Amino acid sequence: MAADASPSHIRDFFDGVSDTDISLVTINRTQPKPVQELLADAFSTQSVDLVERSLPRDDDDIVALCKDGEVSAVSSLTEVMRSFLLVNADRFKTGTGGFDGGIPDVLEGMAETLFDLRGYPASNKEKLLLILISRHIERLAYERGDGRLRSTFQRLSRLEDEFGTRTVYERLAGRTVDVHVYGVPDGVPEQLDVTVHRGTSDEYRNSWCVVFRPPEDDGAALVAHQQQPNRWQGFWTYDPDTVDRVDGYLDRAF
């Protein structure tokens, strides 16, 4: 989508996502083969190639992210296992995983890539990628301690029913971050110092956005939409112009 175009739906932001050739390369793997299979399964339906290499280097169990043939990030396979491959989405409902633990550079570095992700039971891992990025952006807002955070939840009751989600937003509310939450009013969060936006349109019911706009610096945005039940298309970005446009769109259209 052209930078000066005015989006009419959250999906319009997908038009501006570049088509980058990305791959994950596992280097000198000593972990069991099922670990490699888990990684392959997590990206089996995406435009992410998975490659395995043995190289003459001192360290083992490395994962490298390559964009257009160039290495852009490196993480340990152990870190990827601990934060992504060996966990499930329930961890984020019942606890603050991702918010406290961080995210591997090779996953965060997949910014500007458009994903088509399935939730459980179709996939155990695909949707988890968006959950990790959501927690990461929330963590950025918490660490900065000011600016504005906008989060769409589909159902506002999630801020009451999911202990982990509630805890994260209680901690955010304790900072000087201007927090806005959006969703269908099936259960309005009580005693939570946030600005609540209620609606029942398609975008309220099916959008998944987490946008942090600090007063300075560049911020971050995750933009996703549920295309069909339990199937999401989305991306995340640190591009300041895109972050600003998504923030403005949520302010104007929701």
VMD Tcl script that draws the C-alpha trace (Angstrom):
set ca {
  {0.00 0.00 0.00}
  {1.36 3.41 -0.88}
  {2.51 5.48 2.05}
  {-0.02 8.22 1.33}
  {-3.00 5.85 0.88}
  {-5.68 5.90 3.53}
  {-6.50 2.36 4.70}
  {-10.16 1.40 4.87}
  {-9.52 -1.84 6.79}
  {-6.72 -3.22 8.94}
  {-5.99 -5.75 6.18}
  {-4.93 -2.92 3.88}
  {-1.65 -2.70 5.81}
  {-0.70 -6.13 4.46}
  {-0.35 -4.64 0.97}
  {2.73 -2.71 2.06}
  {4.67 -5.71 3.39}
  {7.68 -6.48 1.25}
  {8.34 -9.92 -0.21}
  {11.65 -10.79 1.48}
  {13.41 -14.11 0.93}
  {14.08 -15.43 4.44}
  {15.46 -18.68 5.81}
  {16.42 -20.24 9.13}
  {19.71 -22.12 9.20}
  {20.51 -24.51 12.01}
  {24.28 -24.84 12.41}
  {26.12 -27.76 14.04}
  {23.01 -29.23 15.60}
  {23.65 -31.65 18.46}
  {20.06 -31.57 19.74}
  {17.96 -34.63 18.79}
  {16.40 -34.76 15.33}
  {12.85 -34.17 16.70}
  {13.97 -30.63 17.62}
  {14.77 -29.95 13.97}
  {11.43 -31.45 13.02}
  {9.61 -29.16 15.47}
  {11.29 -26.15 13.89}
  {10.42 -27.37 10.41}
  {6.80 -27.97 11.43}
  {6.48 -24.47 12.95}
  {7.24 -22.88 9.56}
  {6.05 -25.61 7.19}
  {3.26 -23.49 5.69}
  {5.22 -20.22 5.60}
  {7.57 -18.60 3.12}
  {10.50 -19.47 5.40}
  {13.06 -22.00 4.20}
  {14.71 -24.25 6.79}
  {18.31 -25.32 6.13}
  {20.75 -27.40 8.18}
  {24.53 -26.94 7.99}
  {27.67 -28.32 9.62}
  {30.37 -25.65 9.72}
  {33.91 -25.48 11.12}
  {33.22 -23.30 14.13}
  {33.64 -23.65 17.90}
  {29.99 -23.36 18.94}
  {27.17 -25.83 18.31}
  {23.38 -25.59 18.16}
  {23.14 -22.19 16.50}
  {20.20 -20.79 14.51}
  {20.84 -18.04 11.98}
  {18.21 -15.91 10.24}
  {19.09 -15.03 6.67}
  {17.35 -12.32 4.68}
  {18.01 -12.13 0.96}
  {21.06 -14.32 1.47}
  {22.61 -12.27 4.29}
  {22.74 -13.27 7.96}
  {20.68 -10.72 9.91}
  {20.38 -12.38 13.35}
  {21.79 -15.31 15.34}
  {20.37 -17.13 18.38}
  {21.16 -20.32 20.24}
  {18.96 -23.29 19.41}
  {18.49 -23.77 23.17}
  {16.97 -20.28 23.43}
  {14.62 -20.98 20.52}
  {13.59 -24.28 22.13}
  {12.99 -22.75 25.57}
  {10.96 -19.78 24.38}
  {9.16 -21.21 21.35}
  {9.55 -24.85 20.34}
  {8.94 -26.46 23.74}
  {6.13 -24.24 25.03}
  {2.44 -23.86 24.19}
  {0.03 -20.97 24.10}
  {-1.53 -21.84 27.48}
  {1.67 -20.67 29.15}
  {0.83 -17.12 28.09}
  {-2.73 -17.31 29.39}
  {-1.70 -18.52 32.83}
  {1.62 -16.70 33.20}
  {3.73 -13.82 31.88}
  {5.95 -15.87 29.56}
  {7.51 -13.77 26.81}
  {6.93 -10.58 28.81}
  {9.56 -11.56 31.37}
  {11.65 -13.92 29.27}
  {12.22 -12.05 26.03}
  {12.28 -13.41 22.48}
  {15.13 -14.86 20.39}
  {16.69 -12.46 17.89}
  {16.04 -14.83 14.98}
  {12.28 -14.71 15.64}
  {12.11 -10.98 16.36}
  {14.16 -10.40 13.21}
  {11.38 -11.77 10.97}
  {9.81 -8.31 10.97}
  {8.32 -7.16 7.66}
  {7.36 -10.75 6.77}
  {3.70 -11.55 6.12}
  {2.64 -14.77 7.85}
  {-0.45 -16.96 7.46}
  {-0.74 -18.69 10.82}
  {-3.05 -21.35 12.22}
  {-4.00 -21.85 15.84}
  {-4.48 -25.06 17.81}
  {-5.46 -27.79 16.95}
  {-4.43 -27.19 13.32}
  {-0.98 -26.15 14.55}
  {0.71 -26.15 17.94}
  {3.27 -23.49 17.06}
  {2.25 -21.15 14.24}
  {-0.02 -18.79 16.20}
  {2.45 -18.81 19.10}
  {4.74 -16.62 17.01}
  {2.21 -13.77 17.16}
  {1.76 -14.27 20.91}
  {5.52 -13.99 21.45}
  {5.71 -10.78 19.44}
  {2.70 -9.33 21.30}
  {4.43 -9.91 24.64}
  {7.66 -8.48 23.26}
  {5.98 -5.22 22.22}
  {4.18 -5.00 25.57}
  {7.56 -5.47 27.23}
  {9.03 -2.62 25.16}
  {6.25 -0.34 26.43}
  {6.79 -1.44 30.02}
  {10.55 -0.91 29.88}
  {10.17 2.51 28.29}
  {7.53 3.48 30.85}
  {5.81 6.17 28.77}
  {4.26 6.64 25.35}
  {1.08 4.97 24.11}
  {0.13 1.30 23.75}
  {-2.92 0.16 21.77}
  {-3.99 -3.50 21.95}
  {-6.96 -5.20 20.31}
  {-8.23 -8.32 22.11}
  {-11.26 -9.43 20.04}
  {-12.98 -10.16 23.39}
  {-12.42 -7.79 26.31}
  {-13.21 -10.67 28.69}
  {-9.71 -12.00 28.01}
  {-8.41 -9.27 30.32}
  {-10.42 -10.89 33.10}
  {-10.26 -14.57 32.17}
  {-6.58 -14.94 31.27}
  {-4.44 -14.52 34.37}
  {-1.22 -13.95 32.42}
  {-2.75 -11.31 30.16}
  {-4.39 -9.56 33.11}
  {-1.09 -9.51 35.02}
  {0.80 -7.99 32.10}
  {-1.73 -5.17 31.74}
  {-1.83 -4.53 35.48}
  {1.92 -4.04 35.33}
  {1.62 -1.77 32.31}
  {-1.10 0.26 34.05}
  {1.35 0.86 36.88}
  {3.63 2.75 34.51}
  {2.94 6.10 32.86}
  {2.07 4.38 29.57}
  {-1.21 5.51 28.00}
  {-2.83 2.08 27.49}
  {-5.84 1.61 25.20}
  {-7.60 -1.77 24.88}
  {-10.18 -2.72 22.24}
  {-12.69 -5.53 21.92}
  {-16.23 -6.84 21.99}
  {-17.71 -5.86 25.40}
  {-18.43 -9.39 26.63}
  {-16.75 -8.58 29.92}
  {-15.31 -5.13 30.56}
  {-12.10 -5.27 32.65}
  {-12.70 -3.83 36.10}
  {-10.20 -2.03 38.32}
  {-7.71 -1.78 35.50}
  {-6.37 1.69 34.75}
  {-6.68 1.58 30.96}
  {-8.86 3.29 28.34}
  {-11.45 0.79 27.11}
  {-12.87 0.91 23.56}
  {-15.94 -1.24 22.84}
  {-17.29 -2.36 19.49}
  {-18.76 -5.28 17.58}
  {-17.58 -4.65 14.00}
  {-15.46 -7.13 12.05}
  {-12.29 -5.31 13.04}
  {-13.20 -5.40 16.73}
  {-14.01 -9.11 16.51}
  {-11.11 -10.24 14.33}
  {-8.19 -7.81 14.60}
  {-5.07 -8.59 16.61}
  {-2.94 -5.49 16.94}
  {-0.37 -4.40 19.52}
  {1.09 -0.98 18.78}
  {3.59 0.88 20.94}
  {4.17 4.52 20.05}
  {6.76 6.20 22.32}
  {7.10 10.00 22.36}
  {10.54 9.51 20.80}
  {12.28 6.61 19.08}
  {10.56 4.31 16.61}
  {8.21 2.00 18.52}
  {6.80 -1.27 17.17}
  {3.56 -2.68 15.80}
  {2.02 -6.10 15.28}
  {-0.86 -6.12 12.80}
  {-2.95 -9.26 12.25}
  {-6.45 -10.18 11.18}
  {-8.41 -13.42 11.56}
  {-9.19 -14.36 7.96}
  {-11.27 -17.38 8.95}
  {-11.86 -19.12 12.28}
  {-8.51 -19.68 14.02}
  {-6.45 -18.62 10.99}
  {-4.53 -15.36 11.11}
  {-2.64 -13.28 8.60}
  {-0.23 -10.73 9.98}
  {3.21 -9.17 10.37}
  {5.16 -6.96 12.73}
  {7.30 -3.94 12.08}
  {9.66 -1.40 13.62}
  {9.37 1.00 10.70}
  {8.47 4.38 12.28}
  {6.19 5.48 9.43}
  {4.20 2.24 9.50}
  {3.96 2.26 13.30}
  {2.67 5.82 13.18}
  {0.10 4.99 10.48}
  {-1.21 1.92 12.31}
  {-1.47 3.91 15.55}
  {-3.37 6.64 13.72}
  {-5.67 4.15 12.04}
  {-6.66 2.50 15.33}
  {-7.28 5.92 16.83}
  {-9.46 6.97 13.89}
  {-11.31 3.81 12.86}
  {-11.92 1.97 16.16}
}
mol new
graphics top color blue
foreach p $ca { graphics top sphere $p radius 0.5 }
foreach p [lrange $ca 0 end-1] q [lrange $ca 1 end] { graphics top cylinder $p $q radius 0.2 }
display resetview
